[in-house]
């Protein structure tokens, strides 16, 4: 009998594990909340908040309270109908117990109880319960107060009981995340603040209250003008060519609210979309309808008013340059479709035509009533088109070998990658010649390019594009990436699939990172949107065995892993502390920071547009006091003033 036959016979039904639903969640939490870091921790809060939001959206209550407790727990209270507490006829279990212990149990699978809902799968409350030390629930319903409690990952600790009478209605949930599951159980004020603010923009009739008992901070969120106020926050540092305006429709089957603003010196298209209060990061049918409606309306107005001819129609890409738009749709449950498991892309076919027609009708009317703005907008679109045409001709000339040689000069500091397989190439933007020398020596020459910076880049958030282009560092980066800049940037032309910022782990390195990220955000945003920008993560320490330093050593990235490295090496250890990348030998730099198999990279993403705009406003703006306050509250330095911990969420 072969070894395979033996293994096959030894693998039988007895080897199949059957986990309870809650055990399954605890075993694979990432499947339900994405991660067990700070992002996953706060996802537990969103799941409970969403239940209150769904009540409010459907007309039950207009206040939601979130309180961060001193003991590490958090309380969410809504003024909805209260979770049902009667016995479920099929299971014989109280409905509230069923909802908190059974996946895919809830009242959101049809339009009978909820006309629209953020939840589709009925897993939210169950997941929060499974990943918590305890969940304590009070329900205020039909004049009674009911109580139930779960502990240790969802085990029933106190069965459902009636504990009093009340005139209130709604649900109050207190839970404490399980520190055995999460890498951190520290709730962040700013993270919750930003999330509730976003919810308040979308739900202009709902008040959100946030309180932190640890610090005494509290805030109320209420935006009666909804998405218009959302865009005012997003564009607070930009130069608009029109006021924020918008339209809404509560009468149709698909309800929608849309707000717009175009800005000067903004070369990006900024569209943020939501479906039933869930951010659709990957767009979908509602975004498609929005783009179609805008393009039709602008072109038809321009042709009908003799600004352009029928043969001179403006491309949608040029119309949307500098546009910030937010669209929020509410779709009945029986029509709601998402593509994929993450709800990142709306798939409801009816949304395309509904949004298209709605935007076309209302935007056409708005342009007719605001002719000066309409003319200004057309001029901006034509300037964008002219710039893109010029860039296209320049690229065609370059491909044909007609471009002047002087236009193709790239920094003599660049160590280029040999491969023309651009999507697999990586550009390391490195702080200083010393680190650049080590990186050039240790790199994979086929796919890795090294560009050392000559000095500290310019702050591009407070200067014109012309001034930015005069900066040696940025003009070099633009030429090296080879995909243009601003309105003529085309991510498909990038010579690199990854742009990796590699700086020292100190204050200067952190500052350079911010300056470069601000540049990419302002002038090459598609690189970030396509997940092509990364931060390298070099180690701070090398712990080695003094008796055998060449063969027995461990790298550490912070003080916590330093202690682990010491324990792993054992007695007789020594420590190399790297004050900069230039102190590392080329083989050490490659092994820890550049080798694809062993390195650590942080991908730069835009998860929350409000957070990004706030960060840029505070960190790169002209108000030094705000910047100092934020740094003191969010960045940790050690005694040598070296940046050693990641920024708080």
N, C-alpha and C positions, 0 to 999 in steps of 0.2 A: 504494500500500500504506500503511495507517495505521501510526502509531507502535506501536499495540498489536500489530498483525500482525508488525511487525519484532521487537519484544520477544519475542513468542511463538515466532517461528522461531529466535531466538538462544538460547532456553532449551531445551536438549536433554539427552540422556543424559550427554554429557561434563561437564555441570554438576553431576551428582549425585556427592557425595562418599561414599565408603565408608570409614568409620573402623574400625579394629580395636576389639575390645571394651574394651581398656584405654584406647585413645585416646579412645573415647566417654566413658568415665568422667572422664578428665582435662578433656575439652572441656566437660562439663556436670556438675561435681561436685555441685552443689546438688540434682540429681535423685536422688542416692544418699545423701547425708549431710546434706541440708537447707541447709547454708551452708558458707562457707569461713572463718568466724570461729572463735572459741574453741569454740563448741558443735559445729561440724562437726569440728574437730580432735579433740576428745575422743570423738566418735562412732567414729573409727578404733579407739580403744582398746576401746570397748564391743563392736565386732564381733569382735575377737579374744578378749576375755574371755567373750563368749557361747558361743564354741566350747567353752571349758573348762567353762562352766556346763552346757551340754547334755550333756557327758560325765558330770559329777557328778550331774545330775538323773537320769540313766539308770543310775546305780550304778557308774560307772567313775571312781574317785578321789574324794577328799574334801578336797583342798587345791589352792588356786589362788594363785599368787604374781604380784604386779605390782610392777615395779621401775622407777622413773624414773631414767634415767642422767644423768650430768653433761654428756654431749655432746648432750643434747636428744633422744635416742632413748628407747624404752621397751621393756621386756621383759615378756612374759606367759608363764607356764609353768603347765601343768596336769599332773595325774597320771592322765590318761585312757588310752585304748588306743593313742594315737599315730595320726597321720594315715596312712592306707595309702600305701605307697610302691611297690607292685607296679604293673605296666603295665596301664593300662586297656584292656580287650579291643577296644573299638570305635575308639579314637583312636590307640592305640599309644604313648600318652604316660603317664609315671608319674602315678599318681592325685594325688599332692601337687602336682605342677606344674599339672595340670588344674584343681584346686581354686583355686589362687592366680592363674590367668590366664584363666579362663573363667567368665563369668557363668552363673548357674543350673546350676552343677556342684557337687554335694555329696551327702551321704548322708542328707539330712533330708526327702526327698520322700515317703518311705513309713515305715511303722512297723516295718520289718524291722530297721533299725539303731538307730533312736531311737523309744522309745515316745512320748515327748513332746519337743518342741524349741521354742526361741524363734525359730529361723530357719525361714522358709518358702520364701524365694526363692533361696537359695544364692548371694548376691552379696557377703556380708560380707568374706571374706578377699580376694576379688578387688579389691574397692573399696579396702581398706587398701593392697594392693600397688600399685594404679594411682596412688595419691596419695602415695606415699612415695619418698624418695631411695633407700632400700634396705629390703629385707625379708630377714632372715637367719633360717633355720629349722633347728632340730635336732629330729629325731624319735627317741624312745627306744621301740623296738618289737621284740618277739620276740628280745630279747637283743642287738640291734644298735643302733648310733648312726648315723643317716643325716643328711646335710646338703644343703641347697640354698639358693641365694642369688639374689635378684632386685635389680636396680638401675635407677635412672632411670625410674621409673614402670612397673615390672613387667617389664623386659627380663631375660631369663635371663642371669645373670652367672656362676654356678657351677652346672653341671648336678648332678642328684642323685648323691650319692656316699656310700659307706659309709666311716665314719671311725673306727670302734671298736666295742668291746663294752661292755655295761652290764647292770646288773640293774634299772635304772629303767624306767619306762614313762610315756609322755605326750608332750607337744609343747612346745617352747620356741621362742617367736617374738620376735625383736627387730626393731623397725622405727623408722625416722626419717622423720617427715612432711616433705613437700617444701615448702620455704619459698616456692617459686614459685607454689604453689597457695593457701596459707593466709595470711590477714592476720596471724596470730600462730602461732608454733610452740612457745609456752611452755606446757608441761603444768602444770596447777594441782593442787597437793596436795589442796586442799579439794574440788575438783570430783570427783576420783577417789576420795577418801575417802568422800564422801557416796554415790557410786554403789555402791561395794563394800559399804558398810554396808547399803544397801537390799537388795542381793543377799543378804547374809548373813541379814537378817531373813526373807527368803523361803525360803532354803535352810538350815534349821536344823541340818543334819548336815554342812554344808560350812564349812571354815575358809578365810578369805581373808587374805592377808598383803600389806601395802603397805609399800614402802620407797622413800625418796627419797634418792638418793646425793648430791644437791646440798646438802641440809641435815642429813642424818643422821636425819631423822624416820622412824619406823616404827610400824606398828600392826597388830594382829591382830584380825579380826572373827570372832566366833563367838557365835551366839545360840541356845542349845539350846531356848529357849521361843518362838522364832520370832516370830510376829505379835503375841503378847502383849507381848513386849519392844518391838516396833515402836510399839505404841500408847502404852506407857509413855513413850517418847521424845516422841511427838507431843503428848501431853497433860501434859507435865511441869509446865507453868505453869497448868493449869486446876484447877477444883474439882470432882472426881468425885462422883457419887452412888452409885457402885459400883466395885468393883475391876474390873480388866480380866479378861475371861473369854473363852473361845473353844472351838471344836470343830474336829475334823479327821476326814477320811475318806480312808483310803488303799486301801480295798478295792473301791470302785466303779469303773466305767469312767471316769467323770469324777472325778478326785481333787480334794479341796478342803480348804482350811484357812481358817477365819474367826475373827476376834477382834472384841470389842465393848467399848465403854465409853460411858456417858452422863455428861455433865458439867453442872453448874449454870452459870448466867450465860454460857452459850454458845448463841447463837441460830442457829447454822448446822448444816447437815447435812454431815458430813465423811466421805465414803465414798471409799476408795482401792482400786482393783481391778487385778488382774493376771491374765494368762492366759499360762501357760507362761513365767513370769518376766518377761514384757513388760508394762510399765505401760499399761493401757488408759485413757487420759485421758478418752475420750469414753464410757466405760461399755460397755454392751452387754447381752447376754442374761443374763450371770451377775449383773450389778447388778440387773437387773429381777427375777430370782428372789430375790435377797437382800431387796429391798424388800417384795416380796409375802409372803415368809415371815415377816418381822418384823411386818408389819401384822396378818397372820392370827393369829400366836402371841399378841401382846399383847392384841388384842381378845377372842380366845377365852378367854384366862385371866381377863380382867377380867369377862366375862359369866358364866363358869362359877363364879366366886367371889363373885358378887353385887356387885361394885364398880360396874358399870354395867349398864344394861338393853340388850337386843338392839337397841332403837331409838336407843341412844346411842353407837353405834360411833365410835371415834376415827379421824380421818383419818390416813393414813400420814405426811403432812407434819408433823403435830403429834407423832407418835410419834418421828420421826427428828430433831426439834429437839434439838440438843446431843449427838447421837450421833456418835462416831467409830468407824468400822468399816473393817477391811481384809479383803478377800477375795482369795484366790489360788487359781486353779483350774489343774489340769493336764489337758489334753485330748489324746487320741490324735491322731496326725497326720491320719488319714483323717477325723476329725470336726472338725478345727480350721478355723474360718472367721473371717476378719476382714472388716469393712466398710471399703473404701478401701485405699489403698496404704500408709498409715502405721501400720497395726496399732493404731490408736487406739480401735477399737470392736469388741468381740467379736460375731460373728454366729452362732455355733453354736446352733441352736434348742434342742437337747437340754439346754443348760445352764440354761435358765429353770426347767423343772420339776424338774431334779435339785437345784439350789440351793434352790429354793422349799421342797421337801419336807424337805430336810436341815435347813435353818434352822428351819422350823416345828417339827419333831420335837424338836430339841435345845433350842431356846429355850423351848418350852413346858415341857419337863422342868426347865430351869434356873429358870424363874420359880416353878414349883411347889416347888422346894427352897429358894428364897430369897424368901420371902413379903414380908419387910420391904422389900427392894429393889423387888419388883414393885409394892407399894402406893405407894412413893415415886415410882416411874416413872409410874404412872397419874396421880398428882397433878400431876406435871410436865407430862404430856401434856394434861391438862384445863386447866391454867393457860395453856399455849400456845394451846389451842383458844379459850379465853375472850379472850385478847389478840387473836387473829386475827379473831374475830367482832366485837369492839369496833372494830377497825381497819376492817373491812369496812363496818360500819354508819356509821362516820364518813365513809368515802369516798362511800357512797351518799347520805348527807345533804348532803355537799358538792356532789355532782353535781346534786342536786335543789334546790340553793340554800338549804338549811336551816342550813348551818353558820354559826356566829357570825362576824361580820366580823373580830373580834379574833383568831380562830384562823387567819386566812388572811394575816396580816401577814407580809410577807417583807422582808428587809433593805432599807433605803433606799439602800444602797450598790450593790445589784444593778442592772445594766443588762441587762434581759431581752431574749431573742430575740423577734422579732415573729411568727415562724412557729409554727403549732401542729402542724407535722409533726415531732413530737418525736424520732423516730429519726434525723433529719438535723440536729438541733440539737446545739450544743456548748456546754458550760459550762466557762469558763476560771476556775479558782480562782487568783487572782493575789496575790502578796506585795506589800502596801502600796498606798497611795492613788496614789503617783506613777506606778507602773507601771500601776495600774488606770486612771488617766486616759488614758495613751497607748493602752492596749488598747481602751478604750471609743471613743476617737476613730477608731482605725484599723480597727475590727472590721467584719465583715459583719453588719449589724444584723438581717438576716432570720433567720440561723441561728446566730449566735454571741452568747452571753451572758457577761458579765464580773461576777465576784464578788470584789472586793478583800477580803482578810482585814484585820480590825481589829488583830489582834495574833497572837502565836504560839499555836497550838492546844494543847490539853491532851494529855498522854500517856494514851491510853485503855487502855493495857495494864495499868495498875496502879490503876484506879479503878472504882467501880461504875457501872452504867448511869445511875442517878439523878444521880450527880455529872457524868457526861458530858453529860447533857441540860441541866444548868445552865450549861454552857459556851456562851457567846454564839456563838463561831465554829461549833461543831458544830450547835447548834440552828438556826442560819441555813442551814447546808449541807443539813440534813435537810429543812427547809421548802422550800428552793430546788429540790432534786432531786424532791421531791414523791412519793416512793415508799415512805414509811414508814422504819422503822428496826428493827433487831433482828428479833424473831420476826414482826413484821407487815410486813417489807420485801418488796415485790413488784417485781422488776426490770421487769416489763411496764408498770408505772405511772411509770417514770422519764420526766421531762420532757426528757431529753437522751440522745442515742445515744452521746456521748463526754463523759467528765469529764476535763478536761486540767488538770494541776497545773503552773502556770507560776511558777517562783521564780527568784531570782537565783542565779548560778553561784558561790556562796560557801558558807561553813560554815552560816550561818543558813538559806540556801535549802535546803541538803541536809537540815538538821534538820527544817524545815517539811515537806519531802517525806515524810520518814520518819513524822512524826506523823500526817499525813493518810492515808498508806498503811496505817498501823496501825489507824486508825479505820475505813477502808473494809474492811479484812480482818476486823475484829472485828464490825462491825455492818451492813455492806453487801457481804458477800463475793460474792454473785451478780454484782455489777458487775464484779469482777475475773474471775470465772469465765466471764463472757460477753464478755470482751475489751473492756470499755467504759472502762477507766481508763488514762490515758496521762500521760507526763511530757513537757512541752515541752522543746525543746533550743535555747535562744537562743545566738547566736554570742558569742564572747568578743572578737573583733576585727573591725574594718572597715579594710581596706587600700585606700588611694585614691591616685590620681595627683594630685600637688600642683598640677599645671598644669590639671587638669580634674576636681576632686573630685566634682562633681555627676553626672558621666556615666561616669566610669571608676573602678570600685571593685569589690572582692571581699570577701566575708565569710569569716571563718575561725573554726572551732569549737574548736580546740586549737592547741598550739604547732607540731605537725607540719603541719597545714593552713595555719598562719600562714606558714611558710616557702614553701609552694607558692603562697600568695597573693602574697607579695613577688615571687617569680619571675615570676608572671603579669603583675603591674603593671609590673615593670621598674624601672629607675633613676628616682629622683625620687618615691619613694612616701612617704606618710605613714600613720600608724596611729592609729585611734581604738580605745581599749581600754575596754570596757564593764565598769564595776564593778557595775552593776545594771541591771535592765530599765528603770528610770526614766530612765536616761541616754540611752535610744534615742528618737529621734523616732517619732511614731506610725506614719509610713509605713515606717520601718525595722523596727519591731517587727512590723508586719503582714506585711511581705515575708519576713522571716526566720523568724518563729515562729508566725504565725497563718494565713497564706495556704495553703490546701490544696495548691496546685500546687508550692509551693517550700519549705515548712517541713519540719522533721524532728521526728518524734514517736517516743518509746519506749513501746511497749505493755507494760503491766504484766501478767505472767502468773505462774501458780503451776505451775511444772514439777515441782518436787520439794518435797513437803510437809515433809519433814524439814528441808530448808534453810530454809524459811520460818519454821518454829517455832524453829529455832536463832537465826535473825536477830532475831526479835522478842524472844526470851529474852535475847540478849546486848545488843542495841541499846536495848531499851526496858525491860529489867529493872532491878532495884535494885542489882546488882553493878557498881559503876563501874569496878573494875579489869578485868573481862572486856571491858567496852565499850571502854575505852582501848586494851587490847591489840589488839582486833580492828581498831580504827580505824588504829592505827599500822602494822599488817601489811597492810591492804587499801586504804587511801585515800591518794591522793597529792595534796599541796598544793604550791603554788609559794611564792616568797619573800614574797608578799603575803597568804599564807594563804587563797588562793582555790581552791576545789574545781575541779580542771581535768581529771581523768580519771575514767572510769567505774569503778565498783567492780569488783574482781576477781570472777570466777565463784565 
